[in-house]
Amino acid sequence: MASLSQSTTFLIIIFFFTFILIPTTQAIPFIVFHGISDKCSNRGIIQFTELLSSWSNSQGYCVEIGDGSWDSWTMPLLEQVKNMSELSEGYNIVGLSQGTMIGRGIIEFCDGGPPVKNFISLAGPHAGTASIPFCGSALICILLDSFIKSEIYSNYVQDMTGYLEGCRFLPKLNNEISGTRNSTYKERFASLQNLVLIMFEDDTVLIPKETSWFGYFPDGSFDPILPAQETKLYKEDWIGLKTLDEAGKVKFINVSGNHLQISRSDMKKYIAPYLEDQASAPTEQTVTEPSSYEWLSRLRYLFKDLIGLNEDQSLLHTTY
């Protein structure tokens, strides 16, 4: 018992001198975009952001996509992101479910904004979804289901003409409309240093789950599921996905669990490295001392690791 106490004391002393007294190099910041039925004040999102900040030594910010849970896809974010002085030298994006689409919109559509270095996408419906996840039988859920079908995706996956004419967001985001394709969207997306696409093996929210990797059904059919490399979006390189992939900058990652149920070990393995200084662009970094908040956060996670409280369980609830 005495040996364990001495060991713990020694680790705390090492931690104190390494992370508190010695200034550290801080990576560029990152922002988190949550899903449409989530919000930044939820405990899981807070812990998710704090853990990634602690592991990567980068400052993380959750950006509220709306005023709360139910309207969290309606608030314009381009000006909000451009006006965040903390991001002026560049930043990384972590998108969760529908938040990945918001992140892509920021990358492709934002004029004059700070550069996005790495984009980490968790369970993003990049190629669309053939089924709209339900949230219950309440009137608000029925309205939301109808809204998503009419405003973001389409009512019928087989009707490509109706999809391109009626959908307002996804065709533009994927640069799908022939004759009006915007080369700037492609250039911006292809400028990423890393595109990390995380698919969940047991995802029951996204249909097909391979949409997380830009895979989808052929036009007019529900079978087979085409990998990203066999889709027109990839072959004709509408958004620069092929360009990124051929440069070795796309990471196709498959993790266990249902929608967004990523374990802490997988967060640390597949997300944190792309938020660290060496995973970012070779930009000049400033030497800074951690804030009091960062000291306490790191100390808290150190103690959890020491006494075994950092269980390998997901922080995020299944959301869209």
Protein Blocks (a to p, Z undefined) as FASTA:
>chain_A
ZZmmmmmmmmmmmmmmmmmmpccdddddddddddfkbcfklmklmmmmmmmmmmnopacd
dddfbfbjklmmmbcfklmmmmmmklmnopcdddehjlmmmmmmmmmmmghiacdfbdcd
ehiafnopfbdcdebjbfklmmmmmmmmmmmmcfblklmmlmmmmpmklmmmnomaghia
cfklmmmmmmpmbdcddddfklckbccfklmnopacdehiabdcddfklpmklmnomnom
mmmmmnopaccdddeddehiacfklmmmmmmmmmmmklmccdddddddddfklmmmmmmm
mmmmmnopaccbdfbdcdZZ
